[in-house]
Amino acid sequence: MAGLRDAPGLRWLGHRGAYTVGTMVVTCLSVGTTLLAPRLLGPVAFGTFTLLTSLFQYASKADLGLSQLADKKLTLGNGAEADCAADILRGRLVIGATVLCACVPIAVAIALTTRKLAAPDTALALAAGGAFMIANGPVTVFRASSMIWEFTAAALLLQAGLTAPRLAGLAAAGVTGCFGVLALWYAGLAALLCRSVTARAARPAPTLQLLRLSLPLFAFNCLWEIYLSANRWISAGLSSAEDLGLFAFGANLAFTGIGMLGTIAQVRYPRLLAQISAGSPGSCSGSVEREALRLCLILTAGAAVAILATHPMIQLLFPRFENATPATIALAVSCVPLSAVASSLPIVIPLSSRPWADATRIFLPSLLILFGAMAAANWIAGIAGQGWACTAAGLALIVSLVALMRRLGIVKRGAAFRIVVFHSVAIAVLALLAFAVAPAAAEIENMPAGWKLTFADSFKSLQKMGD
């Protein structure tokens, strides 16, 4: 890294704007790769690809809060910086070794027992995620230490693995090729990048001591990631392999939108968070409420466009996934509450004094509602019902989050009530729009005999009820 830093053609990486522009370009390429995956794989293989991607994401983010601890502890000019950086890298290596030595055999055994996933692919996905987590350690250190050139170069190298290398693996050998290439890419980067950061500490801290400090910071991120991917795992248990692929198609599109909104929120909300921290409880309630309602309007408009565009877009670009239209439309509506949660978490996390208790109070009831609602809705309306269950659980999640914001003094009682009502009305309006515009041919699958309805028929029934 030190030699490359002085190369004339790479000095631009030291500008602060280089990361912003570079990561936008690489993110767009990564999203493009994700959207090409259904065309290369088909519904059945794409369902498998989605579940394995979830395992990769779990392993890649399983640093148990060491990233957040690095942001908190590492400051430029701090005399303990080298020791802390080395301790964090060592902690990541220990966690990565645990993922490889303990979690991989357990996951492979479960895959062999359930036969939902191929054992080699499961091992490759977890190995790739563990290697990513280790390679991301130096990136965290560079960011926290304000080493702009090193951070930009290393971060873009990590993100680049999800573009051309992943696509090449998919094209060459399908799902197995994809995660095999990612495992090699991130293992190589882990070996390369860890050499560029101080490897030894003069007075190393025990790994368990680091984890006691980092685990509370990990609570919200952990449970949020589990919640976002839970619908695909629940669908895997309820649906056939082909239906899982169709549901996963819509869920992946929704996940992409939610992830982008969460990334934007990380830039937008620090100013508001500083105001809340400096003021008295409830003093910024009006600002938070206006921001939430403004965002809800934007999300509602975006979801309405998505509802109108989903069917022609799928017909044109993904004809093999046309039966996913009803579920994709329902999942587009679920983006409204879930994106609102993604944008609010950066405010809630730093202000929570009991992260695990608060995170459990928010996410556990919503996960239980999600599971129960998807099981019931699947019996009634197949994967389309599963999509609408995700919307209902998302509304329950935002109610729980706003209630926590009220307890933390972020918003007042009246503002909390108006935020929930506003989102409820937005979801109801979008649901009516979805029933109105969904194609008459998009029949809900897997209904019990006598219960089969089309979306058009459902809307006619709603009109009669209104009359």
PyMOL commands that set and color helices and strands:
alter all, ss='L'
color gray80, all
select helices_A, chain A and resi 2-5+8-14+16-60+66-73+81-114+119-144+148-160+164-194+207-238+241-268+270-278+285-317+319-351+355-407+413-437+455-466
alter helices_A, ss='H'
color red, helices_A
deselect
rebuild
show_as cartoon
